[in-house]
Amino acid sequence: MMIMRFLVLVLLFSACSSAPKNPGDVNDQRRRAESRLEQGNKHADRGNLEVAMSYLEDAYLLAIATDDPGLRIRAGLSRSNTLFSQGYNDEANYGWREALDEAERIGDRELAAVCRIHIARGILLDQGRGAAQSVRDDVSRDLAFIRTDQLYIAFAWTVIALAERELGRYAEAEASIRRSLGIHENNRNLELVAYNWFLIASFRSLAGNYNGALQALDSAITYDRRVENSWGLANDWRAIGEVHTRAGNTGAARAAFLRSAAIFQAVNADDAAEEVLARIE
């Protein structure tokens, strides 16, 4: 009996001493939420809104389940952005303001500023020129609170650039978006680099600089091709068609629209393809 007890104690001691130490914190659900948030944002950047929403809903629920305030705010912002892109403006605004309430509750001035910038972007896209100056001023003030996350700084400069565009200040708009472009290039966020060039093209086109706009769209295509962003490529070619239309180059516009429609059709975006084909004169 004594020998048996000794063996049991040896086995228990051996099991305890050889087993890995308890790490304490558990982050399984947080890691899953971060992964889904990243995937959701990537699909949203590429125009796959329904797929993006699936990932972002999952990320948001995991953030709620873990009661992680920062994760809950970031997932809520991305989820609301996608809702806004799908036309659910009221739901998006509710989500942005819910995120802002959470950021203010935990006293995170940086995340609160980020939330206000998201709300300002929604106002700008909804109201246009009438809200542009106040949005530009508000976002410029909130930009000073963002210290740690370069991508949020880039986002703020993008909203400022969009406000400048609404105000007809195209040179200022390009200068602002180039601040965003530099950050995205440094972080190798190539989808967003392509989008920045796409916006530069729109500013130049509105200013009547059609050759400059086409050059910017060539850059957008280069980056969208590198990341195989079909949705971005289709929009790039549609924009090329629009620039050529404004410049009076009917043949070049037709070729660009046809190429855009073909890409949309290849990814089963038939409604978008039909909209592009309707532009052909």
Secondary structure, DSSP 4 states (H G I P E B T S, - for coil): -HHHHHHHHHHHHHHHHHSPPP-S---HHHHHHHHHHHHHHHHHHTT-HHHHHHHHHHHHHHHHHHT-HHHHHHHHHHHHHHHHHTT-HHHHHHHHHHHHHHHHHTT-HHHHHHHHHHHHHHHHHHHTHHHHHHHHHHHHHHHTT--S-HHHHHHHHHHHHHHHHHTT-HHHHHHHHHHHHHHHHHTT-HHHHHHHHHHHHHHHHHTT-HHHHHHHHHHHHHHHHHTT-HHHHHHHHHHHHHHHHHHT-HHHHHHHHHHHHHHHHHTT-HHHHHHHHTT--
